[in-house]
Amino acid sequence: MRISFPYLLMFSLLLFSCSSDDNASDNNNPQLEGIYFPPLASDIWETKSLEELNWDTNELQELLDYLEINNSKSFMVLHDGKIVVESYFDGHTNTSPWYWASAGKTLTTSVTGIAQDEGLLNINDKVSDYIGTGWTSTPLEKEDLITCENLLTMTSGLDDSLGDNVSSSNLQYITDAGERWAYHNVYVKLQDVIASASGQNWSSYFNAKLKDRIGMSGAWIQNGDFSVYWSNTRSMARFGLLTYANGKWQNEQIIPEAFLNDAVNTSQNLNEAYGYMWWLNGKSSFRLPQTQIQFSGELIPDAPGDMYSALGKNDQKIYISPSNKLVVIRMGNAADSENLALSDFDNQLWIRINAMIN
């Protein structure tokens, strides 16, 4: 996916810093007790020092140096919602927009859960119930096998070797839905499902049901075959914090907790390191985009075993580790060579984060 960088100037006018009325979380839920949520309508975001957490301050500079020499634009670490580290590189600032790439798939996941909770759709329904038949070029009886959940889990059975175009002619049968895991841009049809089910366009529904409720900035940009989300780094961190807090923002449940629990756990038996477009650490094997090889071992060996991640092309990252109370964000250009999701950078970065936090 090639992003046209002149979009930066155009959308910097749209993307302003975000955040809402203060405060810690709902004290009636012990899992959320102590989590800080930044205000929706200001730049205020409380901080916490490394010394308070007994983290190694000597390791911070090495971590930041590593990020800078590996083409990073921004890096944030939240602990229970408060900012511990926030750094920008190469002229980037806390208001600069950047693209999420495939890390933004998890935004579509979350909104799918919201729409289901509102009774607009059911992920077990076939996709054609919402957008009509003929959205693929497969035989009708094969198209009817593809459910919304198959799109969430990358198990549509459609041929991923034909590229990222999602026109009907390019969505061809390779096997029955549910029988093959393959990373495929066809997931974006969920945005059409939600638009049809809600009677709104995708961006309007997304803004009303997710973006505005947690104080995110940003916009969806159509770039060729891709629907790409652009925002500042703090907005990405807000979404990570919402997910860390079990889908709740202060006292409001935004993403249904049961749906989110399904999203961040193994969703099918073909790739145990994949949920509903979230990547899962701590599993015994994993598969990667553009290959049918199953690899043994954990996705990111030096990262926390309970960590789940939104991973985007060229090392756009949201890492969430509930056991460590961490949300970690990285935006920038590819750290090394171009990649679709996972890269060697993930593990090397976590080696340096561990040196700081342990």
Residue pairs with C-beta under 8 A, 6 or more apart in sequence:
1 101
1 164
1 223
1 224
1 226
1 228
1 313
2 223
2 224
3 99
3 101
3 223
3 228
4 223
7 221
7 223
7 230
8 96
8 97
11 97
11 219
11 221
11 230
12 95
12 96
12 97
14 217
14 218
14 219
15 95
15 97
15 217
15 218
15 219
15 230
15 231
15 232
15 235
16 95
16 217
17 43
17 94
17 95
17 217
17 232
17 234
18 40
18 214
18 215
18 216
18 217
18 232
18 234
18 235
18 238
19 38
19 39
19 40
19 41
19 42
19 43
19 44
19 45
19 215
19 234
19 238
20 37
20 38
20 39
20 40
20 41
20 42
20 214
20 215
20 249
20 250
21 39
21 40
21 41
21 250
22 37
22 38
22 39
22 44
23 36
23 37
23 250
24 33
24 34
24 35
24 36
24 37
25 32
25 33
25 34
25 35
25 36
25 37
25 81
25 245
25 248
25 250
25 251
26 32
26 33
26 248
26 250
26 251
27 33
29 246
29 248
31 246
32 245
32 246
32 248
34 80
35 80
35 81
35 241
35 244
35 245
36 46
36 80
36 81
36 82
37 81
37 241
37 245
37 249
37 250
38 44
38 45
38 46
38 81
38 215
38 234
38 238
39 215
40 214
40 215
41 215
43 94
45 82
45 83
45 234
46 81
46 82
46 83
47 82
47 83
47 84
48 79
48 80
48 82
48 83
48 84
49 84
50 56
50 57
50 60
50 84
50 85
50 356
51 57
53 79
53 84
53 357
55 84
55 356
55 357
56 355
56 356
56 357
56 358
59 352
59 355
59 356
60 85
60 356
62 352
62 355
63 85
63 352
63 353
63 355
63 356
64 75
64 87
66 348
66 349
66 352
67 75
67 87
67 89
67 330
67 332
67 349
68 89
68 90
70 332
70 335
70 336
70 345
71 90
71 315
71 332
71 333
71 334
71 335
72 89
72 90
72 330
72 331
72 332
72 333
72 335
73 88
73 89
73 90
73 92
73 96
73 98
73 233
73 331
73 332
73 333
74 86
74 87
74 88
74 89
74 92
74 94
74 96
74 98
74 233
74 329
74 330
74 331
74 332
75 85
75 86
75 87
75 89
75 328
75 329
75 330
75 331
76 83
76 85
76 86
76 87
76 233
76 234
76 237
76 327
76 328
76 329
77 83
77 84
77 85
77 86
77 326
77 327
77 328
77 329
77 353
78 84
78 237
78 240
78 241
78 244
78 326
78 327
78 328
79 325
79 326
80 325
81 241
81 244
81 245
81 327
86 94
86 233
88 94
88 96
88 233
89 332
90 332
92 98
92 233
92 331
92 332
94 232
94 233
94 234
95 232
96 232
96 233
97 217
97 218
97 230
97 231
97 232
98 230
98 231
98 232
98 233
98 316
98 331
98 332
99 221
99 228
99 229
99 230
99 312
99 316
100 107
100 228
100 229
100 230
100 231
100 236
100 310
100 312
100 316
101 228
101 312
101 313
101 314
101 316
102 310
102 311
102 312
102 313
102 316
102 340
102 341
103 236
103 310
103 311
103 312
103 316
103 317
103 318
104 228
104 229
104 310
104 312
105 187
105 277
105 310
105 312
106 239
106 243
106 263
106 277
106 278
106 310
106 318
107 206
107 210
107 229
107 239
108 187
108 188
108 190
108 191
108 277
109 152
109 263
109 276
109 277
109 278
110 210
110 239
110 242
110 243
110 247
110 255
110 260
110 263
111 194
111 205
111 206
111 209
111 210
112 121
112 123
112 148
112 152
112 190
112 193
112 194
112 276
113 247
113 255
113 256
113 259
113 260
113 263
114 209
114 210
114 254
114 255
114 256
115 121
115 194
115 197
115 198
115 205
115 209
116 122
116 123
116 256
116 259
117 256
117 259
120 194
120 197
120 198
121 130
121 148
121 193
121 194
121 197
122 148
123 147
123 148
123 149
123 152
124 147
124 148
124 149
125 147
125 148
126 143
126 144
126 145
126 146
126 147
126 148
127 135
127 143
127 146
127 147
127 148
127 150
127 151
127 189
127 193
128 135
128 143
128 144
128 146
130 148
130 192
130 193
130 196
130 197
131 189
131 192
131 193
131 196
133 140
133 143
133 144
134 143
134 168
135 143
135 168
135 171
135 189
136 142
136 143
136 146
136 158
136 168
136 171
136 172
136 173
137 168
137 169
137 170
137 171
137 172
137 173
138 158
138 171
138 172
138 173
139 173
142 157
142 173
142 176
142 177
145 157
145 176
145 177
145 178
146 156
146 157
146 158
146 177
147 177
148 190
148 193
149 267
150 156
150 157
150 177
150 178
151 186
151 187
151 189
151 190
152 187
152 190
152 263
152 267
152 276
152 277
153 181
153 267
153 268
153 274
153 275
153 276
154 181
154 182
154 183
154 184
154 187
154 271
154 274
154 277
155 177
155 178
155 179
155 180
155 181
155 182
155 268
155 270
156 177
156 182
156 184
156 186
157 173
157 174
157 175
157 176
157 177
157 178
157 179
157 180
158 171
158 172
158 173
158 174
158 182
158 184
158 186
159 171
159 172
159 173
159 174
160 174
160 182
160 183
160 184
160 290
162 170
162 171
162 172
163 170
163 225
164 185
164 224
164 225
164 226
165 185
165 225
166 185
166 186
166 188
166 189
166 225
171 186
174 180
178 268
180 270
180 292
181 268
181 270
181 271
181 274
181 287
182 292
183 288
183 289
183 290
183 340
183 341
185 225
185 226
187 277
188 226
188 227
191 202
191 227
192 202
194 202
194 205
195 201
195 202
195 205
198 205
200 208
202 220
202 227
203 219
203 220
206 220
209 254
210 216
210 239
210 254
210 255
211 218
213 249
213 252
213 254
214 238
214 239
214 241
214 242
214 249
214 254
215 235
215 238
216 231
216 235
216 238
216 239
217 231
217 232
217 235
218 229
218 230
218 231
218 232
218 235
219 229
219 230
219 231
220 227
220 228
220 229
220 230
221 227
221 228
221 229
221 230
222 228
233 329
233 331
236 318
236 329
236 331
237 327
237 329
239 318
240 310
240 318
240 320
240 327
240 328
240 329
241 327
242 248
242 249
242 254
242 255
243 255
243 260
243 264
243 318
243 320
243 327
244 320
244 322
244 325
244 327
246 257
246 260
246 261
247 253
247 254
247 255
247 256
247 257
247 259
247 260
248 254
248 257
262 275
262 276
263 275
263 276
263 277
263 278
264 275
264 276
264 278
264 280
264 308
264 320
265 275
265 280
266 272
266 273
266 274
266 275
266 280
266 283
267 274
267 275
267 276
268 274
270 287
271 286
271 287
271 294
272 280
272 283
272 284
272 285
272 286
273 279
273 280
273 281
273 283
273 285
273 286
273 287
273 298
273 299
274 280
274 286
274 287
275 308
277 310
278 308
278 309
278 310
279 299
279 308
279 309
279 310
279 311
279 341
279 342
280 299
280 308
280 309
281 298
281 299
281 300
281 303
281 304
281 305
281 306
281 307
281 308
281 309
282 298
282 304
282 305
282 306
282 307
283 298
283 299
284 296
284 297
284 298
285 294
285 295
285 296
285 297
286 294
286 295
286 297
286 298
286 299
287 293
287 294
287 295
288 295
288 340
288 341
288 342
289 340
289 341
290 340
298 305
299 309
299 342
299 346
300 307
300 309
300 342
300 346
300 347
300 350
301 347
302 347
302 350
302 351
302 354
303 319
303 321
303 346
303 347
303 350
304 321
304 323
304 324
304 326
306 321
306 322
306 323
307 319
307 320
307 321
308 320
309 317
309 318
309 319
309 320
309 346
310 316
310 317
310 318
311 317
311 341
311 342
311 346
312 341
313 334
313 338
313 339
313 340
313 341
314 332
314 333
314 334
314 338
314 339
315 330
315 332
315 333
315 334
315 335
315 339
315 343
315 345
315 346
316 330
316 331
316 332
317 328
317 329
317 330
317 331
317 346
318 327
318 328
318 329
319 326
319 327
319 328
319 329
320 326
320 327
320 328
321 328
324 357
326 357
328 353
330 349
334 343
335 343
335 345
336 343
336 344
336 345
337 343
